[in-house]
Each structure stands twice: as C-alpha cells, then as structure tokens.
Amino acid sequence: MTARLIVCVTCDRMADPVPPKTRGAALAEAVEARAAVRGEALSVTRVDCLDGCPRPCNAALKARGKPLRRFSNLSPAMVDALIDAARAYAADRDGRLPPDLAARLGPHAR
C-alpha cells in the first residue's frame, strides 16, 4: 500500500476540559493496531490540524499525484472502513473510492 493516512490528533482541543487523549489520537492508535492485525502496511501520520474542527475526528488519505481525500466525524467503529479506503485509494490510479466504501465513512467524506 502506498497511501499515507493522516490523522488529526488535536480535534478535541476545543473541549472544556481537553481530554487526556483526543479522539483523533485514539483513532490513530486503533488504525495502527488493526492494520497490524490485518497485515496491512499502512503509514499513519499524526498532525495537529486537518481543518475539520466543526466535525471532529478527521483523517485524510494522501499519495503522490492523487487528490487528498478527507473524512470527518470518524469513530473507532470505522477503523476497518478507513483501512479499506486506504487500500482502495492506493490501488486506484486517480485515488477514487467506490461509492459504497465512501458511504461507510459517512456523509462528510470528500
């Protein structure tokens, strides 16, 4: 797999009080753990912002020559769908996702 999954780990910074572990940090850990169980070589990069604070828990897929695909309002229940999306994104020349897979990641996938 040659796609990189980018996960915002600061989405909960607007909460009062800020939790000790943000939802994004928990998502990044869950993706890494599940990818290892599945035998997927997935690069996960943690960043401080993906500009999706109104719908927190954001991740994006990025690869050379392909448009960035961002997903918002994610939850740990979506980890398998996110890994499947990374695989499909990497496999498609233009980074397109099958509609059913995009739908599994919610209405805010773009």
C-alpha positions as CSV (number, residue, x, y, z in Angstrom):
1,M,0.0,0.0,0.0
2,T,1.5,3.4,-0.9
3,A,-1.2,5.7,0.5
4,R,-0.5,7.7,3.7
5,L,-3.2,8.1,6.3
6,I,-3.1,11.4,8.1
7,V,-5.0,11.7,11.4
8,C,-5.7,15.0,13.3
9,V,-4.9,14.4,16.9
10,T,-6.0,17.8,18.3
11,C,-9.7,17.9,17.3
12,D,-10.8,17.9,20.9
13,R,-8.7,20.9,21.8
14,M,-11.9,23.0,21.8
15,A,-13.4,20.8,24.5
16,D,-13.5,22.1,28.1
17,P,-11.7,20.4,29.6
18,V,-9.4,19.0,26.9
19,P,-9.3,15.2,27.3
20,P,-6.0,13.5,28.1
21,K,-6.3,11.5,24.9
22,T,-8.2,13.1,22.0
23,R,-10.5,11.1,19.7
24,G,-8.0,11.5,16.9
25,A,-5.1,10.1,18.9
26,A,-7.3,7.1,19.9
27,L,-8.3,6.7,16.2
28,A,-4.7,6.7,15.1
29,E,-3.8,4.1,17.7
30,A,-6.8,2.0,16.7
31,V,-5.9,2.1,13.0
32,E,-2.3,1.2,13.6
33,A,-3.3,-1.8,15.8
34,R,-6.0,-3.0,13.4
35,A,-3.7,-2.6,10.4
36,A,-1.1,-4.7,12.1
37,V,-3.6,-7.4,12.9
38,R,-4.8,-7.4,9.3
39,G,-1.2,-7.4,8.0
40,E,-1.6,-4.1,6.2
41,A,1.5,-1.9,5.7
42,L,-0.2,1.4,6.3
43,S,1.7,4.6,7.1
44,V,-0.2,6.7,9.8
45,T,0.9,10.3,10.3
46,R,-0.4,12.3,13.2
47,V,-0.9,16.1,12.5
48,D,-2.1,19.0,14.6
49,C,-4.9,20.1,12.2
50,L,-6.9,19.0,9.1
51,D,-9.2,22.0,9.3
52,G,-12.3,20.0,10.3
53,C,-12.9,21.2,13.8
54,P,-16.7,21.6,13.3
55,R,-16.9,17.9,12.7
56,P,-14.1,16.5,14.8
57,C,-12.1,13.3,14.4
58,N,-10.7,13.9,10.9
59,A,-8.4,11.8,8.8
60,A,-7.2,12.1,5.2
61,L,-5.6,9.9,2.6
62,K,-2.7,11.3,0.6
63,A,-0.5,9.9,-2.2
64,R,1.7,11.4,-4.9
65,G,-0.3,12.5,-7.9
66,K,-3.7,12.0,-6.3
67,P,-6.1,14.4,-4.7
68,L,-6.3,14.4,-0.9
69,R,-9.4,12.7,0.4
70,R,-10.6,13.9,3.8
71,F,-13.1,12.2,6.2
72,S,-14.7,13.9,9.2
73,N,-16.7,12.8,12.2
74,L,-14.9,9.5,12.4
75,S,-15.2,6.9,15.2
76,P,-13.2,3.9,16.2
77,A,-16.0,1.8,14.8
78,M,-14.9,3.0,11.3
79,V,-11.3,1.7,11.5
80,D,-11.8,-1.2,9.1
81,A,-13.6,1.1,6.6
82,L,-10.7,3.5,6.9
83,I,-8.1,0.8,6.2
84,D,-10.2,-0.5,3.3
85,A,-10.4,3.1,1.9
86,A,-6.6,3.5,2.2
87,R,-6.2,0.3,0.2
88,A,-8.7,1.3,-2.5
89,Y,-7.3,4.8,-2.7
90,A,-3.8,3.4,-3.2
91,A,-4.9,0.9,-5.8
92,D,-6.9,3.4,-7.9
93,R,-4.8,5.5,-10.3
94,D,-6.8,8.7,-9.5
95,G,-7.5,7.9,-5.8
96,R,-11.2,7.3,-6.3
97,L,-13.1,5.3,-3.7
98,P,-16.0,3.0,-4.5
99,P,-19.3,4.7,-3.5
100,D,-20.2,2.0,-1.0
101,L,-16.9,2.4,0.7
102,A,-17.2,6.2,0.8
103,A,-20.6,5.8,2.3
104,R,-19.2,3.6,5.1
105,L,-17.1,6.6,6.1
106,G,-20.1,8.9,6.4
107,P,-21.6,11.9,4.6
108,H,-18.6,14.1,5.2
109,A,-16.2,12.2,3.1
110,R,-14.6,14.4,0.4
